[in-house]
Amino acid sequence: MWFTCKCMQLKCITNVPRGQGGNLLIDLFRHCDNHLGEKQLIPYMNLQRHVLVDGKVRTDKTYPAGFMDVISTPKTNKNYRLLPSSPNQG
């Protein structure tokens, strides 16, 4: 099952080259997954190796995910793909 997060805006990831940037993974899980709303739960998931970016385990909560990256949580069986939002989506 694939989910495309429509609540992430393009401004979160524009002009940020790979290897630099902020907490895109934290923002994704806070906005798109209601049961992961607590900010303390996300670093715990990273430390327990429950977050995969493009099929590789990432333990850094500030890992700079980019366009078309697939973010997976195998424990909840959810996958997200980062796509730019179109201007008319609102």
C-alpha positions as CSV (number, residue, x, y, z in Angstrom):
1,M,0.0,0.0,0.0
2,W,1.4,3.4,-1.0
3,F,0.5,6.7,0.5
4,T,1.5,10.0,-1.1
5,C,1.6,12.7,1.6
6,K,-0.4,15.7,0.2
7,C,0.2,17.8,3.3
8,M,3.9,18.3,2.7
9,Q,4.6,21.5,0.8
10,L,7.3,22.0,-1.7
11,K,8.8,24.8,0.5
12,C,10.0,22.1,3.0
13,I,12.5,20.7,0.6
14,T,13.3,23.3,-2.1
15,N,16.8,24.7,-2.4
16,V,18.2,22.2,0.1
17,P,20.9,20.0,-1.5
18,R,21.2,16.4,-0.3
19,G,23.4,16.3,2.7
20,Q,22.2,19.5,4.2
21,G,18.8,20.4,5.6
22,G,16.5,20.0,8.5
23,N,14.0,17.6,10.0
24,L,12.1,16.5,6.9
25,L,11.5,13.0,8.4
26,I,10.1,14.5,11.6
27,D,7.8,16.8,9.6
28,L,6.6,14.0,7.4
29,F,5.6,11.8,10.3
30,R,4.1,14.6,12.3
31,H,1.9,15.8,9.4
32,C,1.0,12.6,7.7
33,D,0.7,10.0,10.4
34,N,-1.7,10.9,13.2
35,H,-0.5,8.2,15.7
36,L,3.1,9.6,15.4
37,G,2.1,13.1,16.5
38,E,4.4,13.1,19.5
39,K,7.8,14.5,18.8
40,Q,9.5,12.1,21.2
41,L,8.2,9.0,19.4
42,I,10.0,9.8,16.1
43,P,13.6,9.7,17.5
44,Y,12.7,6.5,19.3
45,M,11.5,4.9,16.0
46,N,14.8,6.0,14.4
47,L,16.9,4.5,17.2
48,Q,14.9,1.2,17.1
49,R,15.7,1.1,13.3
50,H,12.0,1.3,12.2
51,V,12.5,4.0,9.6
52,L,13.8,3.1,6.1
53,V,14.6,5.7,3.4
54,D,14.9,4.1,0.0
55,G,15.1,0.7,1.6
56,K,18.0,1.5,3.9
57,V,17.8,2.0,7.7
58,R,18.3,5.6,8.8
59,T,18.9,6.3,12.4
60,D,19.6,10.1,12.0
61,K,16.4,12.1,12.6
62,T,17.7,14.9,10.5
63,Y,18.5,12.8,7.4
64,P,17.8,15.0,4.4
65,A,15.3,13.0,2.3
66,G,14.8,14.4,-1.2
67,F,12.4,14.3,-4.1
68,M,11.1,10.8,-5.0
69,D,12.6,9.2,-1.9
70,V,10.5,6.4,-0.4
71,I,10.1,6.5,3.4
72,S,8.9,3.3,4.9
73,T,7.9,2.1,8.3
74,P,7.8,-1.7,8.1
75,K,6.3,-2.1,11.5
76,T,3.2,-0.1,10.5
77,N,3.4,-1.3,6.9
78,K,3.2,2.2,5.5
79,N,5.3,3.7,2.7
80,Y,5.5,7.4,1.7
81,R,7.0,9.0,-1.4
82,L,8.0,12.6,-1.4
83,L,6.5,14.4,-4.3
84,P,6.3,18.1,-5.0
85,S,2.8,19.5,-4.7
86,S,1.3,21.2,-7.7
87,P,0.4,24.9,-7.3
88,N,-3.4,24.2,-7.8
89,Q,-3.5,21.6,-5.0
90,G,-3.7,24.3,-2.3
